[in-house]
Amino acid sequence: MPILVMYTLLPDEIRDGRSADEFALNEAAAGIARALPGAQIAGVRGSVGEILEVLDAQRPDVVFNLCEAPFGRPHLEAHVAALLEWQGVRFTGSGSETLALCRRKDRTKAVLAAAGVPVAGADGFPCIVKPLDEDGSTGIDADSVCVDAAALDRARARIAGPAMVEEFLPGREFVVSLWGQKLPDHASIGEALFRHGLRLFTYASKWDTDSADFANSPVHYDTEIAAPLRDALVAAARGAWHAVGARGYLRVDLRLDQFGTPRVLDVNPNPEVSPGVGMHRAVLEAGWTWEQFAHRQVEWATC
């Protein structure tokens, strides 16, 4: 079965102080290809004509879709999935509607709440200010957590586009990775262990490996989680999966409120699969091999 691992190339120019690591997908693509002997790899800038030419040349039965930022623009991620759907090509991960929905934090939150998935409140201090339509913790730093109206005004002023304000929850933070075909049959839970005053994942903690924020936000998969809490975390994450219509694999960020109830902070379809981090690490921590995961994603692919 011909398999094509297709990913978006680094843009010519990276603006707004963003890290090249955020857009570097060559190692992720190579790791997937190694797990799928015989698979072909194609890096694309992201134009419709270019992608159609690659599909015509390769004629894959399945595309392992790693196209996250055509031309370095993450908001175009859903467009590649839509093009594959339009062409009737089977591809891995979530479809275009899910990818487009989860780009908008306000709409995702409304969908989750309507489905009965617990989410953070919108009022009171401390609160956190986030860009409304970004991912990867873009625009988030330590000062995104605000304790009063003045701090809130300053945080809003630092964000160029629309912003969302919500309650900053006081409890432990977890990352739940899910995978399955149409149902989230498999789960892996990591806990963020913030240190030295850091209270949240910032942009630096995710993309600047030399930063103090990166060093002070490790994720551990061996912390003690009582069975009722583990069940509640997985239930909330699975509720998010169903609410947004995910498929293949998904990462859900959750934090405990003052009563110890997990609340969903963010829903990330098609999360990072680079070696040693993100989905790759979660899968290995759950006892799977990367080869098993990659082959399952190909088997579960649809159009």
C-alpha positions in Angstrom: 0.0 0.0 0.0 1.6 3.3 -1.1 2.0 5.7 1.9 3.0 9.3 1.7 4.3 11.2 4.7 3.5 14.8 3.8 4.7 17.7 5.9 4.9 21.5 5.6 8.4 23.0 5.2 9.9 25.8 7.2 8.7 29.1 5.9 11.2 31.5 4.3 10.6 34.0 7.1 9.5 33.4 10.7 7.9 36.5 12.2 6.6 37.8 15.5 9.4 36.4 17.5 8.3 32.8 16.9 10.7 29.9 17.1 11.8 27.9 14.0 11.3 24.7 16.1 7.6 25.3 16.1 7.5 24.9 12.3 10.3 22.3 11.9 8.6 19.0 11.0 11.3 17.2 9.1 12.3 15.1 12.1 8.7 14.2 12.8 8.2 13.1 9.2 11.4 11.1 9.2 10.4 9.3 12.4 7.1 8.4 10.9 8.6 7.2 7.7 11.1 5.0 9.6 8.2 3.3 11.3 6.5 2.7 8.0 9.0 0.9 5.7 8.5 1.9 2.1 6.7 5.1 2.9 7.7 8.1 0.8 8.3 11.6 2.2 7.3 14.9 0.7 7.9 18.4 2.2 5.5 21.0 0.8 5.3 24.8 1.1 1.6 24.5 1.1 0.0 25.8 -2.2 -2.9 23.9 -3.6 -1.2 23.4 -7.0 2.0 22.0 -5.3 0.0 19.6 -3.1 -2.0 18.3 -6.1 1.2 17.8 -8.1 2.7 15.7 -5.2 -0.5 13.6 -4.9 -0.6 13.1 -8.7 3.1 12.0 -8.7 3.0 9.8 -5.7 -0.6 8.5 -6.0 -0.7 7.3 -2.3 -3.4 5.2 -0.8 -2.9 7.0 2.5 -1.3 10.4 3.4 0.2 10.6 6.9 -0.8 14.2 7.3 1.9 16.4 9.0 0.9 19.6 7.3 0.5 21.9 10.2 1.5 25.3 8.9 1.3 26.0 5.1 3.6 28.9 4.4 4.3 29.2 8.1 0.6 30.1 8.8 -0.9 27.6 11.3 -4.4 28.9 10.7 -4.2 27.2 7.2 -3.8 23.7 8.8 -7.4 22.8 8.1 -7.1 23.8 4.5 -4.8 20.9 3.6 -7.1 18.4 5.3 -10.0 19.9 3.3 -8.1 19.5 0.1 -7.4 15.8 0.8 -11.1 15.3 1.6 -12.0 17.1 -1.6 -9.7 14.8 -3.6 -11.0 11.7 -1.8 -7.5 10.8 -0.4 -7.4 8.9 2.9 -5.3 10.7 5.5 -4.4 10.3 9.1 -5.6 12.4 12.0 -8.6 14.6 12.4 -10.6 16.1 9.5 -10.8 19.7 8.4 -13.9 20.6 10.5 -12.2 19.5 13.7 -9.0 21.2 12.9 -10.8 24.5 12.0 -12.9 24.3 15.2 -10.0 23.8 17.5 -8.1 26.8 16.1 -10.7 29.0 17.8 -10.5 28.6 21.6 -13.8 30.4 22.2 -15.8 28.2 19.8 -14.1 25.0 21.1 -14.9 26.0 24.7 -18.6 26.6 23.8 -18.8 23.2 22.1 -17.2 21.5 25.1 -19.5 23.2 27.5 -22.6 22.4 25.5 -21.5 18.7 25.5 -21.2 18.8 29.3 -17.4 18.7 29.3 -16.0 20.7 32.3 -14.2 23.8 31.3 -12.7 26.8 33.1 -15.0 29.7 34.1 -14.8 33.2 32.5 -14.9 35.5 35.5 -12.8 36.6 38.5 -9.1 36.8 39.4 -6.6 35.3 39.0 -7.3 34.9 35.3 -5.3 34.1 32.2 -5.3 35.9 28.9 -4.7 33.9 25.7 -4.7 34.6 22.0 -8.1 33.5 20.7 -6.9 31.8 17.5 -3.4 30.5 18.2 -1.9 27.2 19.4 1.4 25.9 20.8 1.1 28.5 23.7 1.8 31.3 21.2 1.5 34.7 23.0 1.6 33.1 26.5 4.2 34.0 29.1 4.3 34.3 32.9 2.6 37.7 32.7 -0.4 36.1 31.0 -1.7 35.2 34.5 -3.3 38.4 35.9 -4.3 39.1 39.5 -6.1 42.4 39.0 -7.7 44.7 36.3 -4.4 46.6 35.6 -2.5 43.4 34.9 -5.4 42.2 32.7 -5.3 45.4 30.7 -1.5 45.1 30.2 -1.8 41.4 29.1 -4.5 42.2 26.6 -2.5 45.1 25.2 0.4 42.6 24.5 -1.8 40.5 22.2 -2.1 41.9 18.7 -5.3 40.0 17.8 -8.4 38.9 19.6 -7.9 37.4 23.1 -9.8 35.1 25.5 -9.9 35.6 29.2 -10.7 32.8 31.6 -10.3 31.7 35.2 -6.8 30.6 36.1 -7.3 27.3 37.9 -5.2 26.6 41.0 -4.7 22.9 40.8 -2.4 20.3 39.2 -2.1 20.3 35.4 -2.2 17.2 33.2 -1.8 16.2 29.6 -4.0 13.4 28.4 -3.1 11.9 25.0 -5.7 9.8 23.3 -5.7 7.6 20.2 -8.1 5.4 18.3 -10.0 5.2 15.1 -13.3 6.9 15.8 -13.3 6.2 19.5 -10.5 7.2 22.0 -9.7 3.7 23.0 -6.2 4.4 24.3 -5.0 6.9 26.8 -1.7 8.1 28.4 -1.5 10.7 31.2 1.4 13.0 31.9 1.5 15.6 34.7 3.2 19.0 34.3 5.5 19.6 37.3 6.0 23.4 37.3 9.0 24.6 39.3 10.7 27.8 40.6 7.5 29.9 40.5 6.4 29.0 36.9 2.7 28.2 36.9 1.8 27.4 33.3 3.1 26.3 29.9 4.5 29.4 28.1 5.6 29.7 24.6 9.2 29.4 25.7 8.5 26.3 27.8 7.3 24.5 24.6 9.7 25.8 22.0 12.9 27.3 23.6 14.8 24.4 24.9 17.5 26.6 26.3 15.1 28.7 28.4 14.4 28.6 32.1 10.7 28.0 31.4 11.5 24.9 29.4 13.7 23.6 32.3 11.0 24.4 34.8 8.0 22.7 33.1 8.8 19.0 32.8 6.0 16.5 32.1 6.2 13.3 34.1 4.3 10.1 33.4 5.1 8.4 36.8 3.5 10.7 39.3 0.9 9.4 41.7 -2.6 9.8 40.4 -5.4 8.2 42.5 -7.8 6.0 40.5 -10.8 8.3 40.8 -8.8 11.2 39.5 -7.3 9.2 36.7 -10.8 8.1 35.7 -12.1 11.7 35.8 -9.2 12.9 33.7 -9.7 10.3 31.0 -13.5 10.8 31.0 -13.1 14.6 30.5 -10.5 14.1 27.7 -12.7 11.5 26.0 -15.7 13.9 26.3 -13.6 16.5 24.5 -12.7 14.0 21.8 -16.3 13.3 21.1 -17.4 16.9 21.3 -14.9 18.1 18.7 -15.3 15.0 16.5 -11.6 14.0 16.7 -10.2 10.9 15.1 -6.8 9.2 15.1 -5.0 11.0 17.9 -5.6 14.0 20.2 -4.0 15.8 23.1 -6.1 17.4 25.8 -4.7 19.8 28.5 -6.6 19.8 31.8 -6.2 21.5 35.2 -7.8 20.9 38.5 -10.1 23.5 40.0 -10.3 24.4 43.7 -12.5 21.3 44.3 -10.1 18.9 42.5 -12.4 18.6 39.4 -10.5 18.3 36.1 -11.4 21.0 33.6 -10.3 21.1 30.0 -8.0 24.0 29.0 -7.1 23.1 25.5 -7.9 20.6 22.8 -5.1 19.8 20.2 -6.0 17.6 17.3 -3.0 16.2 15.3 -0.5 17.1 18.1 3.2 16.9 17.8 4.8 13.6 16.8 8.5 14.5 16.9 10.8 11.9 18.5 10.9 12.0 22.3 8.1 14.6 22.9 4.4 15.0 22.6 2.5 12.1 21.2 5.6 10.0 20.6 6.5 10.1 24.2 3.0 9.5 25.4 2.6 6.4 23.2 5.9 4.9 24.4 5.0 5.6 28.1 1.8 3.7 27.5 3.8 0.6 26.4 3.2 0.9 22.7 6.0 0.9 20.1 6.1 3.8 17.6 5.8 1.4 14.8 2.5 0.0 16.3 1.1 3.6 16.6 2.1 4.6 13.0 0.7 1.5 11.5 -2.6 1.9 13.4 -2.9 5.5 12.3 -2.5 4.3 8.6 -5.1 1.6 9.2 -7.5 4.1 10.7 -7.1 6.8 8.1 -10.1 8.0 6.3 -11.1 10.8 3.9 
